[in-house]
Amino acid sequence: MAIGTTDWKATPVGNHGCQLSLKLKRGDIRSRIIPMSIPELNAAITAYKNGAYMQHAFAALTLDEREFLMTGMSKEEWDEVFPEFI
């Protein structure tokens, strides 16, 4: 799903969320809790893989949450790498 991602796993958290873990090509694992159930996440991933734009397939997520899905980086990491855009 993300650029540089080799695998992902979702674990239910509460009634309406899941913890999404992305395994990056360089070996580290990034996790984040997102406000989607496992079935909602699976449907969004299917739509994205079938050609839907990220912002349409994952419309329930914030820009920062979608960025995490695409790159595996949090907003804080982006701010650290590119401080001139803060």
LUMVEXVEX-459706 format. One record per residue (C-alpha): residue number from 1; residue in one letter; chain; x, y negated, z negated. Coordinates in Angstrom, 1 decimal, padded with zeros to 4 digits. Each point is the difference from the previous one (the first is absolute). Layout:
# residues N
NUM a A X Y Z;
...
END
This chain:
# residues 86
1 m A 000.0 000.0 000.0;
2 a A 002.6 -002.5 -001.0;
3 i A 003.0 -000.9 002.1;
4 g A 002.8 002.3 -001.3;
5 t A -002.4 002.2 -001.9;
6 t A 000.3 003.8 000.2;
7 d A -002.8 001.0 -002.3;
8 w A -002.8 -001.3 -002.2;
9 k A -002.1 001.3 -002.8;
10 a A -003.2 -001.4 -001.7;
11 t A -001.1 000.8 -003.5;
12 p A -003.4 -001.1 -001.4;
13 v A 000.1 -002.8 -002.7;
14 g A -003.2 -000.8 -001.7;
15 n A -003.3 -000.1 001.9;
16 h A 000.9 -002.2 003.0;
17 g A 003.7 000.1 000.5;
18 c A 003.0 002.1 000.7;
19 q A 003.8 -000.1 -000.5;
20 l A 001.6 000.1 003.4;
21 s A 003.6 001.2 000.1;
22 l A 002.1 -000.5 003.2;
23 k A 003.2 002.0 000.6;
24 l A 002.4 -002.2 002.0;
25 k A 002.5 001.4 002.5;
26 r A 002.9 -001.1 -002.2;
27 g A -001.4 002.3 -002.7;
28 d A -001.5 -002.3 -002.6;
29 i A -003.7 000.2 -001.0;
30 r A -002.2 -003.1 -000.3;
31 s A -003.3 000.1 -001.8;
32 r A -002.9 -002.4 -000.4;
33 i A -003.6 000.2 -001.2;
34 i A -002.5 -001.1 002.7;
35 p A -003.7 -000.6 -000.4;
36 m A -001.1 002.8 002.4;
37 s A -001.3 003.5 -000.8;
38 i A 001.8 002.9 001.6;
39 p A -002.9 000.5 002.6;
40 e A 000.1 -003.7 000.8;
41 l A 003.8 000.1 000.4;
42 n A -000.2 003.1 002.3;
43 a A -002.6 -001.7 002.2;
44 a A 002.1 -003.2 000.2;
45 i A 003.1 002.0 000.9;
46 t A -001.9 001.9 002.7;
47 a A -001.3 -003.3 001.4;
48 y A 003.5 -001.5 000.0;
49 k A 001.5 003.0 001.7;
50 n A -002.7 -000.1 002.6;
51 g A 000.9 -003.5 001.0;
52 a A -001.8 -002.3 -002.4;
53 y A 002.0 -003.1 -001.1;
54 m A 001.3 000.2 -003.6;
55 q A -002.1 -002.9 -001.2;
56 h A -003.2 001.7 001.4;
57 a A 000.7 003.5 -001.2;
58 f A 001.0 -001.2 -003.5;
59 a A -002.3 -003.0 -000.2;
60 a A -000.7 000.6 -003.7;
61 l A 003.7 -000.5 -000.8;
62 t A 001.9 -003.3 -000.6;
63 l A 002.7 -001.2 002.4;
64 d A 002.6 001.1 -002.5;
65 e A -001.5 003.5 -000.4;
66 r A -000.1 000.4 003.8;
67 e A 003.6 -001.2 000.2;
68 f A 001.0 002.7 -002.5;
69 l A -001.7 002.6 002.2;
70 m A 001.9 -001.2 003.1;
71 t A 003.5 -000.5 -001.5;
72 g A 000.1 001.6 -003.5;
73 m A 001.0 -003.4 -001.4;
74 s A -001.9 -002.0 -002.7;
75 k A -000.6 -003.8 000.2;
76 e A 002.7 -000.4 -002.7;
77 e A 002.5 001.8 002.2;
78 w A -000.9 -002.1 003.1;
79 d A 000.4 -003.1 -002.1;
80 e A 003.5 001.1 -001.2;
81 v A 001.1 000.9 003.6;
82 f A -001.4 -003.1 001.6;
83 p A 000.0 -002.8 -002.7;
84 e A -000.2 -002.7 002.6;
85 f A -003.6 000.9 000.7;
86 i A -001.3 -000.2 -003.6;
END
